[in-house]
Amino acid sequence: MAAACGANGTIWQWVTVLRCEVSTLTDPLVLGAMDVRVIAVMRLVLALLALLSAYINPDVAEVTHYVTATYAILACYLAYSLVLCILAVRRHLTISVTVAYWADLGWYILLIGSSNGTNSIFSSLLFFPILVASFQWGFTSGWHVTLVATVLFTGVGFTWAPAEPEFDLGRFLLRPTSLWVLGYMIACWGGAETILRRRLALLKDVSALSNPRFGVDRTFGTLMERLRAFYNADMCMLVMAEPHTGGYTLRRVSRQTPEADGRAEALTEDVAHLLLALPATQAQVSGSVSRSWGWFGAVMRVQAYDIVTGERLPGPLQEISDILAAEAYITVPVRYRGEIVGRLYLTATRRYTFEGSDVDFLLQVLEHTMPTIDNIRLVDRLASDAAEAERRRIARDLHDSVIQPYIGLQMGLMAIAKKLATHSPDVDEDLKQLLALTGAGIADLRHYMGELRETGAAESGLLPAGLLPAVQRFARKFAEATGIAVHVEAKTALPVPDRLAAEVFQMVAEGLSNVRRHTRSAQATVTLACQNDQLCLSIANDVTPGTAPVPFTPRSITERAVALGGCVHIEWPAHGGTVVRVDIPL
């Protein structure tokens, strides 16, 4: 990956950087201005100008060796560029961008070889594939294209170089050297911009984690997996002190187990002290490159930085490479509200994965994430407090509406027992009073249970029996009350959290209510499925006789879906009817 390799500019890095992988870029923020259509148009413009230059003034274009071959190559390249441009504009381009810029390099080498070698006017075209590779794929791709272009350009120039004394060594070396130096600078520039865009895209992605219903473990796990994938690292670990319990926890995700959800594992005090042994304000980077030796640099085993002052720390450092068993690693402290609460580790089995600038970036990511974690914990604590308050209210209600009447019933039965023992004639009247008291108690219980059924799911966010059984029961009652046949389908298992299940249940109720109020449909279908990390809900009704569908947006359902990070789509199938589709990320 481009970010994994960086733009350190060292000979050592050039050898190892060949192993770095470049991930496919799809995010517009990552792609920046290097759109496929822009590249295709610029390629076509260059091809057209090259052909016109060679045709209008062949002497200036220095078409001297194989004139016919040069014009044939130019014509074929123009046709090739035109086809790519048309496909890109119509968004039907199937050729890989990587293949395209390597193909461009091949075309230009053919043009240079068929014209006048290194003296050819077409030699300046070699900067086009270098620019495309650097600004779209980063330093690694740009530097690869630069190296290949320099070697091929030098080989072509040597092949067509005149014999002495006409051979000018200085001119022969100047152009390949210029191509090599300028290509390297372009690769560094494009790599730095690509890294910045990818970092911005990751920060934008991290901002989507601020959903309290995901929970602390899932939020941490998602963040750590995205950081691991961003750097193409092998493992990401988060060690944190738990002030409430006085212990330590470890969360980790690895390349072998990307599905790990970052759940906290108890950590022994000895291991925790070992992983937290570094000074609280110190960050370390291992296997990166030092710039103190200038352009060629030197591989440094460990570099340490003070996160408060931002300065690099000199002198001997406490290394932890043996503990982590990694060729390269980066570790930064986790701060929140001015206090160090843990430490983050990223490890890799190859060098040049991390560099010094990654320290500030990781600190920025953590600074952006920790308030979200605190908010999630606050919401959980508020929910727990609310649940505790609700339990106390239910206890009070049970005491007042159930226990007290039963105490009165018990006392009445004791009084009747005494009267029966003394053969008192007033037993019939007392029995009537007890029956009335029992009837009132039963009425209170029914009223109380009715309130719980109506408001319990919405207020507490819990559906003890599960989402599907609750929807099926509601559908049966809805059908009995309205005469509208409701069919419930579940295409997959529904491992949905209770809070989300309660919200989806309310969407189903609102959707069926809309069918009853706004249509004259005789049947409706509710479909539930979990696929592609999304909960998919659809509510469809059949054709209303004699009416045409009216465009509308269910406001209540839309507001609930948006609050859960989802979206709502309204469809009107060709066979008639209306379908409301809701997609909610899990």
N, C-alpha and C positions, 0 to 999 in steps of 0.2 A: 504494500500500500504506500501511496505517496507520503502520507503523514508518518508512517512507520519509518520510512527512510530519511525523511527530512531533506534539508538542503545544506548540509554541512560543508560540502565541497572538499572532500579529502580523497586522496588516492586510495586510502584503505577502504573508504566507504564505497568507492566505485567498484571494487572487486566483489564486495558482499552484496551490494545493492541489487545485483542481478537476480537475487533470490526473492526479492520483495514482490508481493502480489499487489495488483491494482484492482480495486473493486469497481464494479460497474456503477457509473454515476447516473442517477436519475433525478435527484432533487434539483429543481431549478435554481435554488440558492447555491448549490454546489457547482452547477454548471456555469453560473455567472453569465457573462456575455458571449461565451463560446458556444452558441447555439449551432446545431447541425446545419440548419438552413443558411446561417451566416457563413459558415465554413464552405458550404457547397457553392454559394454565390461568389465568394472570393476566389475559390479555385477556378471557377468558370471565367472570371475576369482575368486572372493571370494567364490562363490558357489562351484566351482570345488575344490579349496584348502580346504574348510571346509570338503567336502566329503572325499577327499584323507587323510586328517589328521585323521578323525574318522576311516577310514578303515585301514590305515597303523599301527597306534598306538592308539587303543581305550583307553588305560590307560592314555596317555598324554592328549587325548581329553576329558577324564573324562566322557565318556558315561557309566553311571552307573545305571540310573533309568529305562528308557524304551528304551532298545537298539534297538529293532525292529522299534519302533515309530520314534526314532531319525534318523535311516537310511532311513526310508520312507520319513520323512520330508525333509532330505537332498536331496534325489533323486528327489522328487517333486519340490523342490526349484531350483535344477539344471536344470530340464526341463523347468520350468517357466522362468528362466534367459536366457536359450538358445533361447526360442521362442521370448522373448523381444529383444534379441540381433540381431536375424535374421531380425525381423521387423524393428528395428532401422537402421540397415545397409542398408536395402533396402528402407528406408524412407517410410515405410508403417505403422509405429507405431501410433496406434490410441488411446492407453491408455494414460490418462493424467499423466504428470510427477508427479503431486501432489498425485494422487492415487498410483503411483508406489512407492514413498518413504514411504508412509504409509503402503503399502502392505509389503515392505521390513521389516519395523519395526515389523509387525505382524509375519512374518516368523521367525525373529530372536528371538522373545519372545517365540514362540513355541519350537525352538531349545533349548533355555536355560531351559525352563520348562521341556523338555523331557530328558535332560542330567543331569546336576548337579546343577541347580539353579544358585545362584550368583557366585559359584565356577566354573561354566562352562567356558571352553576356548572360547566358542562362544559369550561370553559377549562383547568382543572387537568389534564384528560386528555391535553393536548398533551405533557406530560412523559413519558408512557409510550413513544411512538415515539422520543423523544430518548434515553431510557435504554437502550432496546433497541439502537438504532443505535450508541450510544457504547460500551457494554460488550461488544457482540458484534463490532463491526467497527472500532472505534477512533475516534480524534479526527475524521478526515476525514468519515466518514458522520454522526457525531453533530453536527458543526458544519453540515453541509449541511442536515440535518433542522431544526436550530435556525433557520437563516436563512430557510428556506422557511416554517416554522411562524410565525415572527415577521412576515414580510411578509404572509402570508395572514390572520393574526390581526388585524394592523393594518388591512388592507383591509376585512375584515368589520366591524370596529369603526367604521371611518370611514363605511361604508355605512349602518349602523344608528344612528349617533350622532344624538341629538336636536338640534334647532336651538337657537340661543342664545335666551334666557339659560340654558336647562336644560343646555346642553352644558358639561361639566366637563373642561377641557383637562388638568388635572393627573391626574385619574383615568384619562382616556383614554390618556395617555402612560405611566402607571405600570405597567400590566399588560403591554403589549408589551415595555417596557424590562426588566421583571423576567423575563419569559420569555426574552429575549435574553441577559441576564446569567447567569441560572441555567442556561440551556441550554448556554452556553459553558463554564461551570464543570463541568457534567456531562460535556461532551464531552472536556474536558481530563482529568478524572478517569478516565473510561472509556478514553480513549486511552492514558494512562499505564499503566493496569492491563493493557490488551491488549498493549502493547509488552512489558511484563514477562513476561506469559505466553508470548508468542511467543519471547522470548529464552530462557526456560526450556525451551521445546520444542526450540529449536535446540541448546541445550547437551545435552539428552537425546539428540538425533539425532547430535550429534558424538561422544558417548560410544560409539556403535555402530561407529565407525571403527577402534576399537582391535583390529584383527584382523591379526596379522603376515603372513598370507598375501596381504593386499591389496598389500603393498609400499609403499615410501615415495612413489613418484610417484602412484600411484592414491589414496593417503590424502590427500596434499596437494591433488590435483586435485578430489577429492570435497568436501573442506573448502572450497576456494576457490569452487567452483560454488554450494555452499549459502549461503555468505556473500553471493555476488553476487545470488542469487535472493532472499535475505532482505531485502536493501536495494533490490532492483529496480535495481541498478547496471548499468552497461554493461560494465565490465571489472574484473577482480580480478587483481592482479599480486603476485608474491612474489619479491623479490630477496634472495639469500642468498650469503654468503661461504662458500667451501669450504676449510676449513683443511687438508684432506689434500692438495689439489691446488694450493692457493694462488690459485685463480681464483674466478670468480663465476658464478652460475647464475640464470636467470630462468624462473619458472613463471607461466603466465597462462591465464585462461579469460575468455571474453567472451560477450555476448549472441548474437553472430552464430555462435559456435562453442561451444555448450554441451556438445557431446560431447567437447571437449578433455579429455585425461586428466591434465593438469598435469605433463607430462614436462619435465624440466630441460633448458633450452637454454643453451649456452655464451654468456656475456656478455663483451663487450670491457671492458677495464679503464676506458676513458674513460666509456662509458655507465654502468658500474657506479658509478663515483665520482660521476657526476651524479645518479643515483637515490639514492645513499647519502650525499649531501652534507649533509643536515640533521644537526644534533647528535644524538648517539646516544640521548639521553634525551628527545627532543622529539617530540611528536605534533602533527599539524596537521589542522584541519578547515576546508574552504573552502566558501563558499556557504551557511553556516548562519546562525543568528540570534543576535544578542547580546542578553542580558537586562539589560544595564546601563542601557538606556533605559526600563526598566520594562515596563509591560504591552504597549505597542505595539511596542517593540523597534526594532532597526535591522539591516539586512542587513550583515554584516561579510564582507569579502572573504576574510580568513584569520584564524583563531584558532589559537594555539599553546598547548600545555599541556606542563608538565614531568611526565613519568610517574612520577618518583620522589616529588616533593612533592605532586603532584596539583593544583598551582596553575596559573592561567592566566598566560602570559608577556606582559608589556607590551612596548612599544617596537616598532621596525621588525623585520619578519620576512623571512626568506628565502622567497620564494614560488616555487612550482614549477608554477603553473597553466599557464604557457605550454609547459613541457616535456611535461606530461601532456595538453595540448589538451582540457581538460575544464572544464565550467562549475562542477562541484562535485567535491570529492575529500576523502578522509580517508586519512591514513597514520599508522601506528603502528610503532614498532620491535618486532622479534621478539627476545625474550629467552629464554635458557635457562641455568639454573644461574648466574644473575647476570651473564651476558655477553650483549652484543648480537650476534646472529648474522645479522641481516638486517632487512628492512623490508617491511611489507605495504601495498599500495595498493588502494583501491577508488575508481573514478571513475564519474561520471554526467554526462549532458548537460543536466540540469536542476538548478535550485537546490533547497534545502530537503530534499535527500536524506539528509544527515547532520547530526548535532548533537553538542554537546560530550559528552553522556553516552555516545555510542557509542564514545568512546576507551576508557573503562574496560571496556565490554562486549567490545570486540575484544581487549583485553589479556587479559581473562579467558578468552576462547575459545582464544587462542594459548597461554596458560599451561596450559590443559587439554589441548591437542593436542600440544605439543612433547614431553612425556614419552612419549606414545604413539609419536611418530616415532622417538624415541631407542630405545624398546623394539623397534620394528620393525627398526631398523638393527642393534641388538644381536642379534636373532634371526637376521637375514641373515648377520651376521658369524659367529655360532656355527654356522650351517648351512654356511657356507663353510669354516670351520675343521674342522668334522666331515667335510665332503667331502674336504678335503685330507688329514686323518688317514686316512680310508678309502682314498684313493688310495695313500697310503704303505703301508698294511696290505696292499693288493692287490699292490703292487710287491714287498713282502717275501715274500708267499705265492708269487707267481710265481717269484721268485728261488729260494726253497727247494724248491718242489714241481715246477718245470718246468725251470729253467735248470740246476740242479745235476745232475739225472739226465741231461740232454742232454750236459753236460760229461763225465760218466762214460761215456756212450755214445760220445762222440767219442774219448775216450782208449782205450776198448776197441777201436774200429775201427782206430785207429792201431797198436795192439799186434798186431791180426790182420794188418794190412798188412805189418808187419815179419816176422811168422812166415811169411806167404805168400812173401815175398821170399827167406827162408832155407829154404823147403820144410819147415817144422816140422810134425810130425804132430799137434800139440795144437790145431788150429784148430777142430775140431768142438766140443770142450768149451767153448772161448771163445765160439763162436756161440750155444750154448745159454744161457750166462750173459748175453750181450747181449740175447737174446730175452726172458729173464726180467726183465732191467732195463727193457726197453722196455714190457713188459706192466704192470709196477709203475708206470711213469711215466704210461701211459695211464689206469690205474685212478685215480691221484691226480688227473689232469686232470678225469676224469669226476666224481669226488667233489667237486672244487673248483667246477666249473661247476654241479653240482646245488645246492650251497649258495648260489651267486649267484642262481640262478633262484628259489629258495624265499624268500630274504630280501632280495634286492636291491631290489625295488620297495618293500617296506615300510620298509626302513631308509633308503634314499636319497631316497624320494619321487619317483622318476622312472620313467616308462613310455616309453622311447624310441620305440616304434612307435605311440604314441597310445592313448587310452582305448578307443575302439571296437574296434580290432584285438585288443587284449589281452583284452577281455571276450569277443569272439567265439572266440578260441583257447581260453580257459578254459572256455567253454560247450561246445565240442566235446569237450574232454578230460573234462569232467564228465559229458557224455552217454554217452561211451564207457565210463566207469568205473562209472556207476550205472544206466544204462538209462533215465534220465529225459530225455525230449526237451526241449531248451532252445532257444527261439526268441529271437533278439536283434533288437530294432528300434531304429533311430535316426531319430527324426522330423525332426531338424534337424542342422545342423553342430554340432560339439562343440569350440569353442575354449576348452578347459579347461586351466589351468596344470598342470604336472607334479605338484606336490604334491597338489593337489586330485584329480587323476586317480588317483593312487595310493590315496588314501583312498576314493574311490568304487569303485575296483576291489576293495578289501577288503570294502566293503559288499555288492557283488555276490556275492563269494565266500561271505560269511557268510549272505546271504539264500538262496542256492541250497543251502548246507549245511543251513539250517533246513528247507528243503523236503524234503531227503533224510532228515533225522533225525526230523522231527516229523509228516510226512504220508506218505501212500501214493499221492501224485499221480504220474501218468504223464507229465506235461508241465508246463513252466513257461515264462513269458515275461518277458524283461527288456527294459524300454523306457527309452531315454535321450533327453532333449531339452533344449535351452537356449531358454527363452522368458521374457519379462518380467524379464530380468536375473537369472534363476534357472536352476540346473541341476536338472532334474526326473528322478528315477529311480523306477521302479516295478518291483517283482518280484511277479508273479502266478503262482499255481498253480491247477490245475483242481480240480474237485470230487473229494474222496476218497470212494469208494463206501462207503455204509453208515455214515458218520460225519457229525457236525455240527461246524461250526467252533467252536473254543474261543477266547474272547478272550485275547489275549496281547500283550506288548510286547517286541520284540526288543531286549534290553538293549545288546548290543554296537553294533548299527546306530544306536540312539538316541543313545548316548554319542558316537559319531563325528559324527553329524549336529549335535548340540548344540555340540560343540567347534568346528564349522565355521560356527556361527551359523544353522544350519538347523533343521528340525523333521521329525518322522515321523508319518504318519497310517496307521492300519490300517483297511481297508475289507473288508466282506463283501458282494459283489454279490448281487443277487437270484437270479442263475442259479447261484450257488454258488462255492466257492473262496475264496481269500484274496488280498488285494492290499496290499502294503506300499509306501507312497509316501513318498519322501524329497525335500524341497525345500531346496536350499542356495543362498543368495545368491551371485552372482558378483561 
